[in-house]
Amino acid sequence: MKFSYTHVCMLMFLSSRFDLVCLKKTTRNKCGKINAAFNSETRVVYFLSGAEYIKYNFRYNTEETVAPLSNLGVNEELSNPDAAYTDRNGTIHILKGCLAYSFKWKSGEELVQDRITNVTTLGLPCDVDAALNKQGDVLVTKGCREWMLNQRTQMFEQRGNITDRGLPCDLDAAVEWPDSTYCFIKGVQFWKYDDDDVDGPFNTDLLNLCSWNLCGEREWMRMERSGTVSCNGDRRLCSLRLNQITLAGLHNAGSGFDGGFGFLDCFLRNHGLSITEQLRLGIRHFDIDPCFDKCGLLGSCHNVVCGGGICPMLKQLRSFLRDHLGEIVTLNFNHEIQQPEKVFPALSRQLMTQLGPMLNKHFRKSPKHVWPTLKQTIRKKKRIFVFYAPIIERPPHDEFYNKYKWIHSERFYGSTWIEFGVNDGCNKVVNITKEVCESRNWRELLEVSIIPSGFCINSNAAKCRPFYHQSLRACEQFRFVRNDSPNVLLVDYPEEANDPSSSVFQAVHHQNIRNIYQHKKSSCYTCSRVRIHRCSLSESCRELYQCYKRLYLLGNQQYIITSCFC
């Protein structure tokens, strides 16, 4: 990892005189780049950046391990290498300056240095840009030029210009993919090369290297907002606090976003879309079961199976929030956590690296522990609230909790979940929700969980959809007396609702209308394009609202308020 140095100077009184003392302060660079990459004989790809490496996992298309180069047996002097490649014999060559360091694989994942060669004796210039093994032929680039290794003479010969291949000059790294395509990297872009055809450029976000902050990947987080932005799609919500709004929540968000589990889908899969697609539908709360060993990397599990890496989820979330500046999202890495001693360090690093500027710490830093309004959250560009399993507050994990104020304990979140079946229907969930909301109402935030037990998750979810509206109403009466609201409606398969009356998004929309009415009683309403079943359009906005309220109390769900502003 690269380091930058600043000097802090101070005046000190020594021996009856003033001396000017300068102390060198070491700070970690804010961003870096991919310096080099190589693959092993077993076609495992390693990326190098600064003094670290990342071992790549092609099954889940994300990073598997991040560690110091010394863990590979590579000396610190090879930090920030120029290039790397694997030759026909499986020897790893790392190039830096005018030297090429050769390594042999030892047992396991450890390299042993074999020899050091001056690259100029091989026909190469110093300070090359990138290198790779292309079907046994070694390709090295610098600027716009390329050299190929002559296998007979073992000397590099200049062959042409890489722009003739459709690639840019001044590459950072190159490597062969296991599918025999080639990846060329420059900054935050990469190109795929296959049979003389070039595809790209693609953003390095797609590589899912979440432990590294690559220069340029998150520059947009520092952009200024312009114009008027609503709060989660509704300007009326801007003055409400996080504990006064309701979000559509996705249960076991990591179980389905990266594909299914074959014949086990019925028992293990909780939804069928990517995180990006769920965000576009309106999901704003993600419930995640983090794990490590079952995935072989930082991932999300459901019981005994791995649903995929957490890094791709963070990348998709970051991409969505880049394009939607008025959206607030909550992430709950919940109490179903496995291997917390591995998860917490890796998860905290990835969150800080990928989403750091957007992580909200208002609640834990405020003297009275008050949640911010959505307007404050958006104005300060702190639009992500993160919750960890309650074990984060206990040793030895509490070091993360004490250090990072953006980590909130899941104990702040109450849940209405208790085990119940739906063999005789799901109507019992309304009374269950009412009873549990009353008993757990003291929590800072409260989740209405419509997650029945049973064999097939999809069919269970379908049975419970007609009760979303009623369940929220059953809970709101206890939250409203505390000046709070039900905060999450947590469901499975939110994308499969057939009509608005069974949609989690419609239920949350109606609940937020009631939240606005409850928490902004003194506000005046200017409404347009209002259509309410059995309410006359000739009535004033206030009368329309009262009519809506009467219908709500009567249990009538056939109403739509399409546009209403305060």
BELBEL-V913920 format. One record per pair of residues at least 24 apart in sequence whose C-alpha atoms are under 7 Angstrom apart, sorted by sequence separation. I is the first residue (numbers start at 1). J is the second residue. If there is no record, write none. Layout:
# BELBEL-V913920
((I/J) (I/J))
This chain:
# BELBEL-V913920
((3/27) (4/28) (358/382) (359/383) (360/384) (448/472) (3/28) (4/29) (51/76) (144/169) (357/382) (358/383) (359/384) (360/385) (533/558) (2/28) (3/29) (143/169) (144/170) (188/214) (358/384) (359/385) (414/440) (533/559) (2/29) (143/170) (532/559) (51/79) (98/126) (142/170) (188/216) (531/559) (532/560) (50/79) (51/80) (97/126) (98/127) (188/217) (414/443) (531/560) (532/561) (50/80) (97/127) (413/443) (422/452) (485/515) (531/561) (49/80) (96/127) (165/196) (412/443) (413/444) (414/445) (415/446) (416/447) (421/452) (461/492) (530/561) (123/155) (124/156) (166/198) (412/444) (413/445) (414/446) (415/447) (416/448) (417/449) (420/452) (421/453) (461/493) (530/562) (122/155) (123/156) (250/283) (253/286) (412/445) (413/446) (414/447) (415/448) (416/449) (419/452) (420/453) (421/454) (529/562) (530/563) (122/156) (123/157) (248/282) (249/283) (253/287) (254/288) (268/302) (413/447) (415/449) (419/453) (468/502) (529/563) (248/283) (249/284) (250/285) (251/286) (252/287) (253/288) (458/493) (466/501) (528/563) (248/284) (249/285) (250/286) (251/287) (252/288) (466/502) (468/504) (483/519) (527/563) (528/564) (72/109) (73/110) (74/111) (247/284) (248/285) (249/286) (250/287) (252/289) (318/355) (426/463) (430/467) (441/478) (465/502) (527/564) (72/110) (73/111) (247/285) (275/313) (422/460) (425/463) (426/464) (433/471) (437/475) (441/479) (448/486) (465/503) (469/507) (526/564) (527/565) (72/111) (73/112) (447/486) (468/507) (525/564) (526/565) (276/316) (365/405) (427/467) (430/470) (434/474) (438/478) (446/486) (447/487) (448/488) (449/489) (450/490) (451/491) (525/565) (526/566) (129/170) (130/171) (275/316) (276/317) (364/405) (430/471) (433/474) (434/475) (437/478) (446/487) (447/488) (448/489) (449/490) (450/491) (525/566) (129/171) (130/172) (131/173) (132/174) (134/176) (275/317) (433/475) (445/487) (446/488) (447/489) (448/490) (449/491) (524/566) (129/172) (130/173) (131/174) (132/175) (133/176) (290/333) (447/490) (523/566) (129/173) (130/174) (132/176) (276/320) (284/328) (285/329) (286/330) (287/331) (288/332) (289/333) (361/405) (430/474) (35/80) (36/81) (82/127) (83/128) (284/329) (285/330) (286/331) (287/332) (288/333) (289/334) (298/343) (361/406) (35/81) (36/82) (38/84) (82/128) (83/129) (85/131) (86/132) (87/133) (254/300) (255/301) (284/330) (285/331) (286/332) (287/333) (288/334) (291/337) (292/338) (360/406) (35/82) (36/83) (37/84) (38/85) (39/86) (82/129) (83/130) (84/131) (85/132) (86/133) (254/301) (255/302) (287/334) (289/336) (290/337) (291/338) (292/339) (359/406) (1/49) (2/50) (35/83) (36/84) (38/86) (82/130) (83/131) (84/132) (85/133) (88/136) (289/337) (290/338) (291/339) (298/346) (1/50) (41/90) (87/136) (258/307) (1/51) (40/90) (258/308) (292/342) (1/52) (256/307) (292/343) (255/307) (291/343) (326/378) (337/389) (254/307) (290/343) (254/308) (329/383) (330/384) (331/385) (332/386) (333/387) (334/388) (335/389) (328/383) (329/384) (330/385) (331/386) (332/387) (333/388) (334/389) (335/390) (327/383) (328/384) (329/385) (330/386) (331/387) (332/388) (333/389) (501/557) (334/410) (83/173) (36/130) (232/326) (231/326) (232/327) (230/326) (231/327) (232/328) (229/326) (210/311) (220/322) (208/311) (208/312) (208/315) (205/315) (243/371) (242/371) (241/371) (242/372) (241/372) (242/373) (241/373) (242/374) (240/373) (241/374) (239/373) (240/374) (43/178) (238/373) (239/374) (36/172) (37/173) (221/357) (238/374) (239/375) (35/172) (36/173) (37/174) (38/175) (237/374) (238/375) (34/172) (35/173) (36/174) (37/175) (211/349) (34/173) (211/350) (210/350) (213/353) (212/353) (213/354) (211/353) (210/353) (231/374) (210/354) (231/375) (62/207) (63/208) (61/207) (62/208) (63/209) (61/208) (62/209) (33/187) (32/213) (33/214) (31/213) (32/214) (33/215) (31/214) (32/215) (31/215) (270/457) (267/455) (267/456) (266/456) (267/457) (266/457) (266/458) (243/444) (243/445) (271/492) (270/492) (271/493) (270/493) (282/505) (64/296) (65/297) (64/297) (246/485) (249/488) (251/490) (244/484) (245/485) (246/486) (247/487) (248/488) (249/489) (250/490) (251/491) (243/484) (244/485) (246/487) (247/488) (248/489) (249/490) (250/491) (251/492) (243/485) (245/487) (246/488) (247/489) (248/490) (249/491) (250/492) (244/487) (243/487) (62/309) (60/308) (60/309) (62/311) (62/312) (248/504) (248/505) (248/508) (247/508) (246/508) (246/511) (246/512) (245/512) (245/515) (244/515) (237/516) (236/565) (236/566))
